Amino acid sequence: MIYDEAAFENVRPEILYAQIMLETGYLQYGGDVEINQFNFGGLGATGNGVKGNSFVDVRTGIKAQVQHLKAYASVEPLNATQVVDERFKYVTRNAAPYVEWLGIKENPTGKGWAAAAGYGFNLMKIVNNL
């Protein structure tokens, strides 16, 4: 499912996998997002107990995360006919064309997926260990 959803939108599946592992603590959770939300990317979870978005099932949650990654990485339109990522419209398209720039602190535009220092580099560490 991870591979299929990522490949459909021309997103690198290994980046999606790494982000799922990083954001969920290797599927152990323990943060603001709960397992029954099917939100594997922490979409809308901004800290301080804010739970973020919930999705109807695993595939929809993964699809939303893929759409969000694609929004950060490019200006290409989605291949999907339906936007399931409620936060898609808030992303500055192509703001993080490099994985390392998904971290706000490392992105010269000051935009990105997460505020944690080294966020994109941590994703690449996971990828490089696959």
N, C-alpha and C positions, 0 to 999 in steps of 0.2 A: 504494500500500500504506500509506504514512504517513497519507494522508487517510482511507482506509477504516477503518483500525484506530482512529484517533483519534475519528472521527465515531461509530463504533459505541459508544464509551463516553462520548460527549458531552464529549470533551477537545478543546480547540482545536488543530487540526492545525498551525497556525503555531508554537505553543509546542513541540509535539513536534519539529517540524523544527528549530527553533532549538536545542533541547536536544541533538539528535543532532549538529548541527554543532559546538556548543560542546564536548560531551563527547568527540568523536572528532577534534577539530582539523580540522574540515571533511573528514572521512573519511580523514585522513592518519594517524591514530592516533599512536603515539610515546609513549604513556603506559603504564600498567600493563595495560590491556586490549588484547588482540590481536584483529585483524580476524576470525579464525576462531572467535571466541567468540560472534559475533552479538549482542554486548551493546553497544548504541548509547547507553546511558544511564549506563554505568559502575556498574550495579547490583552492589553488594557489593564494589566496588573501593574500598578505604579508604586507599590510599596505601602507601608503603614496599614496593612490589612485590606487594601483594595483588591478584591478578588479577580477583577478582570472579566473578560467575555466568557460565555459558556456556549457550547455547541451541542447539537442534537446527538451526534455520534462521533466516533473516532475519525472516520473519513472526512467529515465536514471540518472538524478541528484541524486536521492535517492540511486540508485544502486551503483553509483560511490562512494558516501559517505560510504555506507556499505562496499564496497571493501576496502576502505582506512582504516576504523576502523578495519576490519579483519586483514589487513596487520600489523597494530600496535600491535594487540592483540595476534597473533599466527604465526606459520609457516605453518599451514594447507593450502593446496592449495584451490583456489577458487572453488566453486561448479559451478559457471557460466562458460559457454564455451567461453565467450568474456569478456575481461577486458575493462570496459568503463571508469575507473579511469585513466586518463593520467598520474597521479602522483604516481600510484601504485609502479612503478619500483624504485622510489626514497626512499621509506620507508625502514628503517631497520626493517626487520620482527621480531616480538615478542619484540620490544623495549618498549612497554607499555602494559604488560599483566594485569595490574591493571588500572582501569579507572582513578584513581588519578594520574597516571604517564603520562596521556595524556598531562599534563602541563609540558613543558620543564624544568621549574625551580624546579619542584618537582621530576623529574625523575632522578635517580642516573646515568643513562647513558647519560644524557644531551640531549636526543632526545625527541620528542613528537609532538603533533598536533599543539599546540599553545604556544606562549611565555608569555601570560598573567599569572601573578602570581595566583595560586589557580585554574587554569583552570579545571583540573579534579575534584577537590573538588566542584567547582561550578556546574559541571554536576551532581555530586552525590546529591547536595542540591535539584536540580530540581527533580531528581528521587525520593528522599525521601519525596518530597511533593506531589507525584502523589497519 
